[in-house]
Amino acid sequence: DQELCHTVARKIGVDWTKLAGQLDATIDTDVINQEYLQCYEKAMSFLRTWHRKYPNSTVNRLLQALITIDRKDIAIELKEKSSQILLREPPRTFNGDNSGQLNKNKKSWQQYLLREIPQTSNGYYIERMAYITTIVDYLKIIDESEEGGHILVHGMAGCGKTVTISQSVRRSIKQHQCFSSVGAYWVKIGDINEDGLIIKLRSLYIKLTKIPYINQLPSTIEEIVACFEAYLE
């Protein structure tokens, strides 16, 4: 899970190489060292590679490795974070007398995933179903692809772009379970200067990576783009 990886990467520092040695010494850490500058980025790159190589790996395996390299501080936080995720994520099967509670949990989880998306009311807006269906289809492709993707929606002011995109994202999550790990993030850019853009992108970077310290954040657009690319690879 991405959240658990971030929990480890933001605190591990130079010990990421020790962790790599415990989890899988065959993964080439020299290549990662050359490709990234910050320990956070190096740790995230290794953890993503490890998780792709061992998709059935468990949190307990990671906990054991952290304890072995004497990073019990991270192990404790990781265990707490994994417990929180289990509590908030609804089970995937529904049966018996508890189906009502399970449906309630599923609805709450979907609301959490959609927490950033603007609310729209069908009573005041026209649903452009053809566009919504097309966008949802592309969102499903992006969600399933390891390389991600982009969708460009354009049109004159007031033609319904915001409503259509909002409804498309909601439908992709509620009906097709897209973006089920962290949800969707909505950033309104508008007509702003470079400093304003940096502030918005830094804010989004904090939300995505959970890095709490300002001195760890990129300070230029080029650095922010590089960090987003490293995070989203």
Secondary structure, DSSP 8 states (H G I E B T S, - for coil): -HHHHHHHHHHHGGGHHHHHHHH-TTS-HHHHHHH-SSHHHHHHHHHHHHHHH-TT--HHHHHHHHHHTT-HHHHHHHHHHHHHHHHHS--S---GGGHHHHHHHHHHHHHHHTTTS----TTTS---HHHHHHHHHHHHHHHH-TT---------TTSSHHHHHHHHHHHHHHHH-TTTTT--------S--HHHHHHHHHHHHHHHH----GGGS--SHHHHHHHHHHHH-
